Amino acid sequence: MQVYLDNAATTAIDPAVLEAMMPFFTDHFGNPSSIHSHGRIVRSAIEQARKKVAELLNISPAEIFFMGTATEADNTALRSSAESLGIKRIITTKIEHHAILHTCELLKSWGVEIVHLALDTQGNFNLNELERRLQGKQSTLVSLMHANNELGNLIDLQKVSDLCREYGAVLHSDTVQTMGHYIHNFQHLNVHFAVAAAHKFHGPKGIGFLYINPDMKIKPLIYGGGQERNMRSGTENVCGIVGLAKALEVAYADMAEHQRYILRLKDRMIEQLKHSINGVSFNGNAEMPEKCLYTVLNVSLPPTDDNEMLLFNLDINGISCSGGSSCISGTPVGSHVLTELKVDADRGAIRFSFSKFNTEADIDYAVAKLAELYKT
Ligand code: PLP
């Protein structure tokens, strides 16, 4: 049996998305910058895709900029803000994605102060601390991911955005893990930058977007032919853009039903793991559904001599998932997130992540195999 439980890494493409993309691999191959009919058809598809995405997020199409990856979108938001908006300080955490952490390291070398909020043992920061930090006079950007890709922890983006509004800070949120999984309404949030990667919601890889609030006038990261209204030069990934819009449309169409279905799978796994493995525990906000992605479950397993072989053993049994224990005595391997939470390095940690394509049989099989590995 083959079981894919690594949907926070990437998801399978939805057949409807592939179907929407196909004509742009074959008949509609024109360059969208060409003014002849071959180009115009493709230009029109890109603008339709932009309109669809904007409609779903309740914003104007002019606020969406298609980019190669979410990593590129994160880089653009942070680096261009530092360059164009005179940002002197970034408030963030140490459990952001490396697209943020490594960009912050670069910005630090440019003279930007990086402030990390303290985290509790579940990986949550305190809004009071954020407010206290925001009271400084420096021109500040807050970069906080909407959901953590390893733990699933969700932040209260509305409250963070209200605080940023009150204290005049620019807000960037890495929304990669929530886009296509929750409703986003950027009209009602004071978010200035948000990002997406289509492959996290059953779209293709190599395409994402950056949402830019119209008040933010920033320079691009990449210069060239001036595509994407000068914000991202380079010939557009037309198939990807069409696929991204279709994937978001499909995700929004049945979102509530998929949320319920996937949450049931996650709950089933939690219950079965508790029942079949002594000493199992869950990292982050796993057991607080309103504070955790329904798609992610981060599990810590009891120490054994074989913990390092855990993922390998699951893999040879056909189960694909992600691992990562804390870094041992400061070595730069393992999960920076679990290390930050001081999760016991002797315990194996696994991130299971689910999608609408998983079944109860997938969960039962994965737990049964895991229980076998832990049989004493
Ligand atoms: N941000 C978060 C929270 C992610 O989970 C990921 C991918 O795992 C990224 C950014 C980067 O996405 P990509 O590799 O598609 O650029």
Boltz pocket constraint, residues with backbone or C-beta under 6 A from the ligand:
constraints:
  - pocket:
      binder: B
      contacts: [[A, 8], [A, 9], [A, 69], [A, 70], [A, 71], [A, 72], [A, 97], [A, 99], [A, 145], [A, 147], [A, 148], [A, 149], [A, 174], [A, 176], [A, 177], [A, 197]]
      max_distance: 6.0
